[in-house]
Amino acid sequence: RTNWPGNMKSAAYATLTSIVCARRVRTSAFVERQRQKTPRSQVAAEQQNNWFSDGRKAAIDLKRELGILDDDDDLMSSKDDINRIKEEEVPANEIEDAIETGKAAARALLAQMSGGGDGGDDRGDSEDAPDDRRIQKVSFQKNDRTSDSSQHPFEEDALDVFNLPARKSHSLTVCMVPPASATLAWAQLTAARRRCKDPGFFRWPPHVNIVYPFLEPILEKDSIISEEDQRKSFQREVARHLALAAEQVEPFDVTIDSFGIFGGKSRGVMWAYPRSKCTVGTTDEEPLITMQKELEKQFPMCTDQRKNGKFSPHMTISHYEDSDGALEAKTEIEESWASVSFNVPEIYLLRREGDGGQFKILATIPLGCNPNVEFNEVTLPFVDMPLTEEDWVREERMAMKKRRNGNRRRRNRRGSNRGQETEKDAQ
């Protein structure tokens, strides 16, 4: 149980890489045959050597890790595969079987990796979460991009995904923020957050996280390429994939006319529901949900906002010690709230500096046809955000952080106690 997650990932990454190699080999072989007008059987078997044997072995190893196969199952070894490929051309049906086996194993792993966290209804902003969860480099290829938002984000035919070395950072988010022109929405949301003593009043604008945490580069210290050039290359690639996602969603309208809560005995969050709909045309799916799916297709390692397989858009109003406090605040806000609507022509990539820093605009992401995404040299603040953190905001933020640290210590103690009880039972 200690080692199998890492082994599963390694096997799946090898399998996915073999699938990509297989496609490249088959494509190049087809082009070569067309050029030379030679029969398929004369394609060099050596071209199939690495991807076939590596992909087959990776799939077998992964299935054994998952308990699908036993160690004593009579399967051809990687060495036998290589020898056989050298001696004769592998039949096409066996090649396809090997590819499908690899696909199935990799999809099973990716589905598990993207699943809904701890299973709880925990949609709040993890503002003090660690920023050191590294993402291993994974290469995907996409034959053609689809706008079918109902397709699972890990279907390999829908992918041309971001694949540079990166790690998740809670200092970065892709989110929806009311535009500056939505003055009434900004005024009402700001007043509600102040009234409810939101600990994030200074650090966060009124927002809906779509991809959070987001990615920052892992720079190679010993590379011949300067760190600045590595950073610029990373930004260009991020911008390209953000644009690929954004062009799938046209500008849309958002209405805020209802509120909700989640949490329990040790935490409560009150939030506003940003009900979104298309400005032009009709669709069964809310544009915000479509936007999250499209972004996850481009950045498939960023699944944190999808809980139990579902993305639930929400705009945090404030945090509380428990759900009772959140429910009381919800009732008070609902009594005086007037429905407010606004149009969303763009979303944003935001970044903060330091634990107490304010999230500011690193890049603006226009929605619709041919969006041009450019990074700002200096992050830009939203005009309606406070310039400094007031004393009451800092006090609320520190109190929330203390509660979270206490809850984390209690969970750790409970886990340690359960481990000791299990060890005693085993003895």
Secondary structure by P-SEA (a helix, b strand, c coil): cccaaaaaaaaaaaaaaaaaaaaaaaaaaaaaaaaacccccccccccccaaaaaaaaaaaaaaaaacccccccccccaaaaaaaaaaccccaaaaaaaaaaaaaaaaaaaaaaaccccccccccccccccccccccbbbbbbccccccccccccccccccccccbbbbbccccccccccccaaaaaaaaaaaaaaacccccccccccccccccbbbbbccccccccaaaaaaaaaaaaaaaaaaaaaaccccccccccccccccccbbbbbbbbccccccccccccaaaaaaaaaaaacccccccccccbbbbbbbccccccaaaaaaaaaaaaacccbbbbbbccccbbbbccccccccccbbbbcccbbbbbbbccccccccccccccaaaaaaaaaaaaaaaaaaaaaaaaaaaaaaaaaaaac
